[in-house]
Amino acid sequence: MHFVRDASYDSDFKVRLSFEDGSVRIADLAPHLDGEIFEPLKDLEYFKTLRVEPDTDTIVWDNGADMSPDFLYEISVPVAESSSAA
């Protein structure tokens, strides 16, 4: 089981996630914003308000939307920390 330790908005509907195993990954959530609870997240400004909930070890939004950390790990792709440095 994976745990999200840190998360931040990256671009479009992508988030940068740091996991308990030390990996940093990018998850594109655009294809996964289906259903009533995720509808508000289609507003990019609202999407950007994501945060890590320490009680559940995953990302959440104020409307109660969240995603399983294992699901986030599966759909995300690894990135090298140095790739963000120019």
Steps between C-alpha positions, in 0.01 A plus 500: 500500500628842405476831685511851356743710703487822296302629205493810287333625186716443191312603184162452334340228716832349602634474852852435628492238775764386745448153640622318810755305295676825405372500143369817336235441238268701274137394476271630226158501663305644204370160381393411854275793591174312446205499736322758710771535767768572238293743287620812692861395435450569128531867597878538483514764774314268736714205391810693607373509861601137559680415822631191677275370777728345765221281642451321167847552344360618168390812316164658577292803409261700719192338344607160635646366175805281540682223318660183627876537539547159337292615201706820476821298505374267226391776260800726558836504328833544676695821459853585598528780756776658294272525195335810648834680531626693202 
